[in-house]
Amino acid sequence: MGECRVCWVVKLVISDMSSLVQVVQLAQLQDYGIPSNQITFPRVIFTSDSCICIRHNTHDSSKTRATLVNPRQPSCICSWPINDAESALMNPNCLLLALRVGRIAEVYNVEEKILHRQHDFGNHVDFWVWIDGKTLAVITKTDVYHWNMRSSKPRHIFARDAQLQGMEIVGYHQDTSKLWLALSGLALNKGGHVVGMIQLYSRSSQLGQVIEAQAVALPLYTFSRNLHPSSVLVAAVHSRAREKFGQLHVVELGPHKDGNTSLRNSRGSLPFTSCQPGDFPSAVQFSSHLGLVLVLTKHGFLFLSDIETAQLVHCTQVTGDIVFATVPASREQGIVGVCRNGKVLFISVCEQMLYQFLVCRTMSLYVTQRLMQVVWKPNYKVTSV
């Protein structure tokens, strides 16, 4: 049975509302009885910006629960006992709770209190995620599966590349066409630096390739002079070989569509000069309306880059806390993220301040004109930034 309690949380504005990038605290997970030492990946998992599922122990350390928090409506929570489950995932669209122990995964309908699906994957499950309201992606030591909840058995999609063996799997993405997939892994190299590998896989050609990157996204975007939207690979990397600068790669994925220009491939720099040593990109999100890539680092730095050119627009530190989980804000052009200290933050770009920023800064004429056309409104006046 779900438990609901009232917990009024004041939405705390952390940044100055006149800033280009604004940060609002939506909730604090410790207010829901989540121990601070259990606010970690993978105990705390976003399935949408309105659904955080936390696997945690109660005062009785032998009892484990899954607690569901909606940071947009933080006054009500639901919680269920899950015994010895190693992971818990709530479906973003309905009350289906996925639990797993080792190689066995089970999906429960918590509203009807019945076991909906069960499967033994034969290998230990390293990572899993709901990629839509019907499909659970499951990554084992060797393979990637998609498990549609209308089917009793999962479908094998592709094999994990050998270069990702031994890495901690931290992400799995699917584009809107469901033809492009990206599997993300992180590991420490001999020098103690976090390195990342992304296995990009095309379902149409059944071929894949591995690229060096720590964070990735597969957004849909219509480039200037194109008639049709394209799936885009956006990958961010900070390698030890280029300690002061990371890179942002923007690759328009095929197949080519009639009416579009040739497929694009851009690369831009991400300055890590002000970041803490060892910092790296932990998340890539995308603002479709603005055409801006938002790269968030582990230690709370945010890079805003133009998707068409990969050129950096702005860099700022949005929090001094470690951010370990993010999702795009579904109703706004921003990010919702969880910090190691339990804060749930909403990070967004203010369009009016972006307009003033563009007026007062010297940037590429192409990028400035494109963004001006998007954000300009007749009542905007330039004050100061």
Secondary structure by P-SEA (a helix, b strand, c coil): cbbbbbbbbcccccccccccbbbbbcccccccccccccccccccccccccbbbbbbccccccbbbbbbbccccccbbbbbbbccccbbbbbccccbbbbbcccbbbbbccccccccccccccccccccccccccbbbbbcccbbbbbcccccbbbbcccccccccccccccccccccccbbbbbbbbbccccbbbbbbbccccccccccccccccccbbbbbcccccbbbbbbbbbbcccccccbbbbbbbbccccccccccbbbbbbbbbccccccccccccccccccccbbbbbcccbbbbbbbcccccccccccccccccccccccccccccccccccbbbbbbbbcaaaaaaaaaaccccaaaaaaaaacccccccccccc
